[in-house]
């Protein structure tokens, strides 16, 4: 069932790529496939039970490259299943939002369905080669999305910068994977086997070099400072659905790799370098918020808040490596990190879809061009206000649950984590400023005659925000799934 969930979108993409169907049929196929895949994911979540003694659920293994100890091995647990669900939700929302896209809709549908398979496959992968294949293919898919359906004169340049930068990161990641493979005895790329063996334990120098390669590759994808420079131009020139997928799903591949591979497979090296990871997390939180506060372009502002929000995740996984602190605090930090990944995906995906509405109507993201949208576009203004408050971590939404756990766990592990607390205040300031400029006051030059959001634009945004509200009001629905896996990660790091 898991493989069916992963490859259903790819099958639909292949059919759309070869069959010259009308545009309306292509749109219906796109929405229908994402809805069907979301239904399969809901069935997986409903049937999921934490395996006794840990391990994976819905596990599948097929012989693939036996000469190097690699197989098609997939499975999910409390770390990966929430991200599989997030992927299905975000791609479904984007298919609805993209209903009115007039530029080559059949090709667009095929591209995003293929990209959906790469994301689902990565989060389900339990073999390093399978993980790497999906990781690289996601770069190709997003490059095509930015270059082919972006806007502005620099879309091609931004796509090329994104591709080269993230592809260079993937080469560093591959180097780290080869290091793990060579250290294992017998040689293998199987992730559970590598985690169980911790092959570089007792080899601090080699383990440090392998971890450095993994950290660089995953940090570029996250992105953390100083590997973030590809992100703002990629978001600025991507379409609304391209930005939503990039922020909500693709950025999670980096932080997920920390939890799935780097931390449990290299526990000794992770403990040695956890202070470096922690410092990078604090710096990313503060830098992302400060630079976002300085932006006058709405989309660039939201892009920089992604660096801030993903910095919280890096902060938490760094704190989880400080084994001199209590186990309960470190488990809470990891649980908060996974919750933050889900929360950021839901809320920031909604924000990028709303920003796309401004560009579709006016061709501008400049906040100074707007104002008084509460009067001319009350539905857009209401949705943006809810998304802004959800992003700054107000109670009743998922961001509050995530950030509370991250700071409680991280500060419980080390008081230095409190240095990131001003990031919350800066985030509040930048979103309140955006609300004042866009929604309040007198009408700006591009607000006059602004058409409010249509049903196809309301539904995906409202759906994402309702899910964020559900996690904020009933957090146990997610936390009961994540907590056992977080405990297992902390136990593995503590070996």
N, C-alpha and C positions, 0 to 999 in steps of 0.2 A: 504493500500500500504506500510506503514511503517513496519508493522509486516512481510509482504512478503520479504521486503528488509533485515530485521534482520534474518529471519529463513531460507531463501533460501540456504545459505551455509551449515547450519546444516542438512537440508534435503539431500543435495548432500553428505555430510560427512557420514550420516547414510547409504546411498546406497553403497558408496565405502567401508565402514567398513564390510558390510555383503555379498557383491557380489565379488567373486574372479575374477575380470576383469584383463586383461593384463595390464602391466605397462604403455604401451603407451596410452591405453584408460583411465587409471587413470589420467595421466598427462593432456590429452585433457579435461577430465571432470573438473579437477582442474582449468585450465586456463579458460575454457568456463564458469564455474560457477562464477568465480571472475569477468570476463568481463560482464556477465549478471547482476550481482549485482551492478557493477559500473554503468551500464546503468540505473538501477532503481534509484540509488542515483542521477545521473545527472537529471533524470526526477523529482525527489523530489526538487532539487535545482532550476530547471527551473520553477516549479509550486509554489515555496515558495513565500508567501507574508507575511510581518510582520503583525500579527493580530492587529486589531484596539484595542488600550488600552493595548497592550502587550498580554501575554498569549502564547499558544502553537499552532503549526500547525500540521496537520496530526495526531491529537490526537485520541488515542484508549484506551478504558477502558473495562476490562472484570472482572467479579466477580471472586475472587480467595480465599482469606483467610478472610472471613468476621468477624471471631471471634476476630481478632486483627486489623481490619480496614485496611487490605492490599488488593490491587487489582493489576491485571496486567494492569498497566497504563503506556503508552508510548506516546511520543510526542517530537517535536523538536522546537527549536527557534534559534536565532542568535548565541547563545553560543554553542549549541550541533550540529547543522547541519554542520558547517565547520569540526568538528571532525569526524562526520559520513562520510563525503566525504573523509577526509584524510585516514580513516580506509580502505575504499573501494579501494582507489588509491594504498596504500602501499601493501595491500594483493594481489592486481592484479599484481603489479610489482614483488612481491616475487614469485608468481606462475610461472611467465615467467622465472625469474632467476633460479628457482628450477627445470627447465625442465630436466636438465641433472643429477639430483641427482639419484644415483644408489642404495642407501640404502633404501630398502622397500618403493618405491615411492607411492604405493597405500595407505599405512598406513600414510605416511607423508602428502599426499594430504588430507586424511580424518581428520587428526589432525589439520592442518592449517585452513581448512574450518570450523571446529567446533570452533576453537579459534577466527575466524573472527566473528562468531555469538556472542560470549561472548563480544567482543569489541563493536560491533554495538549495542547490547542490552544494555550495560552499558550507552553509550552516549544517547540512546533514553529513558532510564528508568526515570519514574516520580514517582516512589514509592521506599522507602528506602529498602524494602526487595528485590524487583526486582533488584535494584542497587547492593545490597550485593551479591545476587546469581551470577550475572554475574561477579562481582568483584572477588569472590572466584574461580569461574570456570576458569577465565583467568589465575589464579595462577597455577591451575592444568595443564592447557594446556601448559603453558610455561615451567613448570617443565618437562613435557614429551618431549617437543621439545629439551631442553638442554640435558637431560639424554639420550634420544634415538638417537639424531642426532647431538650431540655435538662432539667435537674432543679433543684429549688429554687425558691423564691418569686421570685428575682431573674433567672430565665433570660430573660424577655422584656426586662428592662432591660439585661442584659448584651449581648443580641443587638442591641438598638437602639444601644447605645454602640459596639459593634463596627462596625455598619453605618455610622453617621454619621461615626465617626473615619476609617475606611478609605475611605469614599466621598469625604470631603474630601481625603484623600491622592490619590485617583484623579483628582480635578479638577486638583490641582497637576500631576500627571503629564500630563494632557491638555494643559495649558498649555505644558509643556515640549515635547511632541510637536508642537504647532502652531508653536512657535518654530523647531524643526528644519525643519519643512515650509516655512515662509516663508523661511528662510535658504538653502534648497537652490535651485539653478538648473540644470535646471528643477525646479519644485516637485514633491516626491514624499514619500510616506510609506514607501517601500521601505527596509528596514533595510540590506541590503547596499549599496545605492546611496548612502545617507547616510553609511555608514561609509567607503566609498571616497572620498567627496567631502570629508568633514569640513567641512561648510559654514560653520561659524563660526570656523574658523581665521583668525587675524589680527584678530579682533573680540573682545578680551578682556572688555569690559563686557557685550555682548550674550551672549557665550558663558557668562559667569559667571551671568547671570540665568537662562538656560535650564537650565544645570546645577543651579542651586539648586532650580528647580521639579522637575526629575527626582529630585534627591536627597531632597526632602521627600516626594514621592509614594512613592518606593521605600522610604525609611526607615520610613515608617508601616507598610508591609506587612511589613518584616523581622522585628520592629521593633527600632530602636535607641533609646537614650535621646536625647532626652526624649519620644519618640513611642511609648512602650511601654505607656502606662497602660491601654489597652483590653485588653491580652493576659491578665493574671491573672484578671479576672472572666469573660472569655469562656471561658477554659479551665475555671475552677471550675464554671461552670454548664452547660457543654456535656456531651454524653454521651461515653462513652469513645471511640467511633469518630469522633465529631465533633472531639474534642481531638487524636486521632491524625492525622487528615487536616489539621487546622489547623496543627499543629506540623511534621509531616513533609513536607508538600507546599506549603501556601499560603505559609508564611513564606519559602520558597525563591524565590518570585516576585520579591521585592524584591532579594535579592542576585543572582539571575540577571539582573535588569534592569540592575544595575551593569555586569556583564560583557558582556551582549549589546548594550546601547544606550549607556549613559552614557560608559563608558570609551572605546570605539573611535570613537564618533561625535563626541565632544567631547574629543579628546586634549589640546589646549592648556589648556582649562579644568580638566580632570581633574588635570593636572600642577600647576596653580596651587593647587588646593584639596585636593591629596592629603594634606597635613598635617592639615587639618581632619577629613577622613575617618579618617585614622589615629588621631587623638585621640578621636574618637567611638567607634571600635572598642575602644581601650584602656579607655575609661570604661565601655562596655557590658559588656566582659568582667568587670571588677572589680565594678561595681554589681550585675550579674545574680547573680554568685556570692555576694556579701555579703548581698543581700536574700534569696536562696534559703536561705542558712544560718540566717536568722532565722525561717523559716516553721515552723509547727506543722501545717499542712495539707499532706498529701503532694502533692496535685494542684497547689496553688499553688507548692510548692517546685519541681516539675518544670517548671512554666510559667516560673519565673524562670531556671532553668538554660538554657532556650531563648534568653533574652536573652544569657546568658553565651556559649553556644556559637555563636550567630549573630554575636556580637561578634568572635569569632575570624575569621570570614569578612570582616567589614568591615575589621578590622585588616589582613588580607592584601591586599585590593584597594586599600586606602590605600597600603600599602607599594609596591604595583606601580606607582604613579604617580610614585615618586621616581626620576626618570631619572638623577640623579647617581650612582646606585649601579649595581652590576653587573647585567647582563641576566639571567644565570643565576639569581641570587637572586630576582629579581622573577618570573621564570617559575615557580620552585619555589613561591613564595607563592601564585600564581594556581592552580596545580595543587592545592596544599593546600586552597585555598578551595573548589574544586569537590568534592574528596574529603570535606571537612567537611560540605558540604551533603548529600551522600549518606549519610555516617555518622550525622549528626544525625537525618536522616529515619528511618533504620532503628532506631536505638537509642531515641530519644525516642518514636517511635511505639509501640515495645514497652512502654516505661515507662507510657505513658498507658493502654494496654489493660490492663496489670496493675493500675494504680490503679483502673480502672473495675470490676474484679472486687471490690475492697473495698467500693465503693459499692453494687454490685448485691447483695452479701450483707448489708450492715449499714446502708447509708444514710449512711455517714460516711467522710471522708477524714482525720479527725484522728488523727495518729500516736500520740497519748497513749491512744487507745482500744484500741490493739492491743499486741502483744508476745507473744513465744513462738510466733509463727506457724510456726517451724521444726518444732515438734512437731505442731501441728494442721493445717497446710497445707504439707507439705514440698515439693510440686511448685511451688506459688506462690512459696515462699521461695527455692527454687533458681533459678527463672527471674528473680526480682527481683534476687537477688545477682549473677547474670551480667549483667543489664542495667545494674545500678548500676556495676559495675566497668568495663563497656564504655563507659559514659557518662563516667566520670572519666578515660578514656584509657589504660587499662592495656594493655601490649603483647599482641599476638595479636588485637586487635580493631581495627576501622576507625578508631576515634577516635585511637589512638596514631599511626597512619600520617598521618592528617590534621593533627593538631596538631604533630607533629614537622616536617612540611613547612612548615606555616604559620610556625612560630617560626624554623626554619632560614632560610627565605626572607626573612621580615620583618626579623629581626635582621641578616641579611646586607645588607638595604637600609638599615636605620637601627637603631642600638643602642637608640633610644627604644622600640622595640617590646618590649624586654625588660621594660618596666613592666607588661605584661600577664601575665607568668609567674606571679605569685601567684594568678592565677585558677585555675590547675591545682590548687594546694594547697587553695584554698577549696572547689573542687568535690569533691576527695577527702574533705575533712572533712564536708561536708554529706551526701554519700551514705553514708559510714561511720556517721554519726549516725543516718540513717534506717534503715540495716540494724540497728543496735543496738536502736532503738526498736520496730521492726516485727517482726523475726525472732528476736532473742535475748531472753534473760531469761524471766521468768515470764509466763504468759498474762494478757493484758489483758481488760477487761470484754467486748469484742466478739470476742475470739479464741476464747472457749469455744463449741464447736459449729460453728466456722467450716468451711464446706465447701470442700474443695480444688478447684482448677481442673479443669474437664472437658476432654474432647478438643477441642471446638470453641473453647475458650479457650487451650489449650496450643499448638495447631498454628500459629495466626497469629503468636503471640509467638515461638515457637521458630524459625519460618521467618525472621522478621526478624533474630533474633540469629545464626542460622547464616550468613546473608548478611553480617552485620557481621564474623563470624569469617573468612569466606572473603576479604573485602577485607583483613582484617588479616594473614592468613597468605599470601595470594597477591595482593598489591597491584598487581602488574604487570597483572593482568586489567583493572583500572580505569585505571591510570595510563597505559598504552599508548594508551588511547582519549583521555584528557584532555590529555596533554602537548603534542601538536601544536597543539591549539586554544589552550592557554595561551600557547604561544610566539607564536602569531599575535596574540593580544590584546596582549601586551607590546610586540610590534613596532608595532602600530597606535597604542598610547598614546605610543610614543617618537617618533612622526613630528614 
